[in-house]
Amino acid sequence: GGGSPSAFPRHIHQHPPGLAPAPRITSNLYPGDVVATNSHLLLFTHCISTIINISLEVANTLCPDVRYLHVPVMDGPTTRISSCFDSMAATIHGWGHVGSDAAALCCWGEQVPTICLADLQKNNSTSLAGTHAWIEPCHPILQPNNGFWQQLIYYEYKHFSINRLQKISSPLGLTPNVYENELGVMLLL
């Protein structure tokens, strides 16, 4: 079963003036971009000790006392990102038991929110629609490509034997129903 988004932890961070906080998803998971993951001050301020780089193109500026894990995944509708869902979820879940470790995910495309959505499904027993509602405030442009959505929908079915998220027909083609409100607004413009 899935939890409701209002039951999920929300964290407020104290941060130095002029340093934007990384959007925290769970106690040990931050989605990040190349700027965030290469900012030594940001990594130190948020006690981030491990970075998972899941892009093909991005090279990290190595920071002392930070571990780097590179899992190259292309951002493309035919990419089999689901092949790393379980291993990434296990890695991220393991950090939660280590103590103060936190992870930042780094890439250019939509691999980061896709991995976060899969992680929350597995490690928090949350539906795909629930994980989307959880992550959206942290990553407002949350639009995995259609291939990634299909893999996430299958992953939900694999874990819960049901799909709560469905695809609907829209002028843009088949679209996950979590975008139904945005599509309505777009059609009014």
N, C-alpha and C positions, 0 to 999 in steps of 0.2 A: 504494500500500500504506500501511498505517497503522503507527504506532509503538506501542510498549507504554507504558502510563502510567508505568512505573518509569523509562523512559528520558527522561522530560521533566524540564526544569530545575525545581528547587525552590530558592527563594530565602529566606534568612533575613534579616530587616531589624533594624537597630538603630533604636530609636525612643525619643523622650523618654518618661519615666514619665508615665502617665496618657493617652497618645495611642495609641489602638488603630491598629495598622498596617492599611493597605489590603491586601486579599488580592491578591497579584500572580500573574497567570496566565502572562505571559511577561515578557521584559526590558523591554517597552514597553507592557504592557497590564494595567490594573487595572479590575475592575468596581467601580462605585461607586454609592452611593445619593445622595440629595439632601444628606444631612448631610455625607458625605465630600467631595463635590464643592464644597460651600460652606465647607469648613474651610480657611482660608488656611494654617494651621500644617501640616495634613496634606499639602496640595498642595506646600508648600515642602519639608517633610521628605522626601517621596518624589520630589522633582524632577519633579513632574508639570507639564508646560508646555502641555498641550492637553486640553480636555474636549470630548467628544462628548455632547451632550444629545439623547437619542433619545426623549424623552417629549413629550407634548402639554402637560401641566400644569405641569411644573417650570420655574421661572425660576431661573437661576443668580445668585448674588451675585458680581458681577465681581471678580476678583482681579487685581492688577497683574501683568504679565508672563505671563499665562495666555491662550492663544487659546481661543476658544469656537466650536464648530461645532454648529449646531442642525439635527437631522434629525428632524422630528416624526413619530413612529410611534405609533399607538394600540395599546394592549394589548387585542386582541380576536381571537377565533378566525377571523374572516373578513378580518382585516387582511393585506394582501399585503406582509409584511415582507421577503420574498425579493427584492423589487425593489431593496433597498438592500444585499443581501449582498455583491455584487461590489465596489461602490463603497466600502463600509465596510472590506472586507478590503484593498483597494488603499490606502486612506488609512492604515490601521493598519500595513500592511506598509511603507509609505513612511517612517513614523516610525522604524522599526528601522534604516534606513540613514542617518538624519540625525545620529544620535549619542546624545545624552542625553535626547531627547524621550521622554515617556511619555504614555499616554492614559488617561483615566478615563471610563468610560461611566456615564451618570446617567439614571435613570428610576424610576418607581414600580413598574412591572409586570415582566414576564418578557422584555421586549425586550433587556435587557442580556445575560443568558446566551445568548439566541438569537443575537444578533450575535456574541458570543464563540465559540459553537459553530461558526457559519458561517466566521468568520475562521480558526479553527484548522484546519478542514477544508481550506480553500483554501491558506493560507500555510504549513501544516506537513504537507500531504498525509496527514492523519490521518483515519481513519474516524470516523463520527458517534459510535459507541459509545466509541471511543478518546478523542475530544474530551470526551465526557460524563465519562468517568473522570478526565480531566485537570482539568476545571473543578470537579467536585463538591466536592473538599476546600476550594476557595476560595469557593464559593457553595453551601453545603449545601442550600439550598432551591431546587434547580434543577429547576423544573417548568414549562417553556414550555407554553402552552395547546396543545390538539390541532391547531389550525390551524397554529401555528408548527412543531410537530413534523412535520406532513405536508410543510411547505415545506423543512424541514431534511433529511428523508428524500429528497425529490426532488433537493435540492442535492447530497447525497452521490452519488446515482445519476448526476447530470449530470457530476460530476468523476471518479468511479471506475468507472462503468458497472456498479455492483453496490450492493446495500443490505445492509449487515451488521446494521443495526438493524431489527428487525421490530416490528410491533404484535401484542400478545397480547390475548385476550379476558379481561376481569376484571369483577368486580362494578361497577366504575366505567366500564365500556365498554371500547373499544379503548385499550390503554395500551402505550407503548413498553416493550420487554422489558428495558430497563435498570432498570426499577422492579420486576422480578419478585421479588426478595428482600424489598423493602419490602411488596409486596402480600401475600406469604406471611405475614409477621409481623403485618400488619394483620388478616388473616383469622383468625389464632390468638387475637387479643384478644377 
